[in-house]
Amino acid sequence: MRKKVTVIGAGNVGATAAMRVAEKGLADVILVDVLEGVPAGKALDLAEAAPIEKHDCRIVGCTNEYLQAAGSDIVIITAGIPRKPGMSRDDLLSTNMGIMKTVVKEVAAVAPDAILIVVSNPLDAMCHVAYEESGFPKERVIGMAGVLDSARFRAFIAMELDVSVENIHAFVLGGHGDTMVPISRYSTVAGIPVTELIPADRLASIEKRTREGGAEIVGLLKTGSAFYAPASGAVEMAEAILKDKKKILPCAAYLQGEYGIQNLFVGVPVKLGEKGVEKIIEIKLNEDEKKALHQSAESVRKLVEDMKRLAK
Ligand code: APR
């Protein structure tokens, strides 16, 4: 039997994720949105591309209707509003918190065994909402941020050295915001530490560009935020889970003591397999990296506290 992936939010990120899931032949796709006609229209358009793209995944679009999502293996949540120029991800907090609550309640009712991949921003805070509203175990609520931030870091390193992106492994840890922590020390080019190939000042500016990677795209697009790379990130995670790949990827996971952080979603390397987060990998950080990760975690904690105040 084919697997089922539901994508909530048929906007830029959601529709692109649906396309990638289908074109990789990973699963049937259910697209859900509040907009009348849009999910059905995009699903039909994608289904009509299937003969050319050579896949047999079924794609269905639904408006405010979750029955088709029943029994989903994975639910990718992209519902919400994106950033406009000058906005931080945190500015989306109260609107997207409300949307996330509604959506997750519906999802948990029809797909109680699904694994949730959260994409809506502010990412780490939205993971908390999804975790609390779903009541799912922590292994089954995962945030997509590190894969995207690391992909940006990898792309910039590849551009700098004029080598294949496939040669680059890189890690970005922490929250999905300005305080994220690119870890150059553990980033390699064909196994060679990047710190040996790129001078420290250039590396520092690549790290900065990575931290501001989302804002760079918002500044160029003006009417929305990045979606091709975020969709790729969510689908890489979905693929690792659907194929039980045991792939190590940086994801927002619920920490309970790991890295000295308690009860908070923060980006760390995890092993993704059919059960979701199968292991949180604790890498050795130096004092500066530890400090930066804890600072980043504190900014996530502040958002979680803001949400508690907003909910009152
Ligand atoms: N249920 C389902 N869909 C919803 C709901 C809801 N309650 N509320 C809003 N949506 C839908 C919108 O109708 C829209 O089609 O979510 C979609 C969001 O799409 P876009 O506006 O194109 O935004 P996108 O660029 O896809 O970003 C979505 O992902 O990367 C993050 O910061 C980004 O939070 C944003 C989210």
Residues whose N, C-alpha, C, O or C-beta is under 5 A from the ligand:
A	BS01	APR	I8 G9 A10 G11 N12 V13 G14 V32 D33 V34 L35 T78 A79 G80 I81 P82 R83 I99 V119 S120 N121 G224 S225 A226 F227 P230
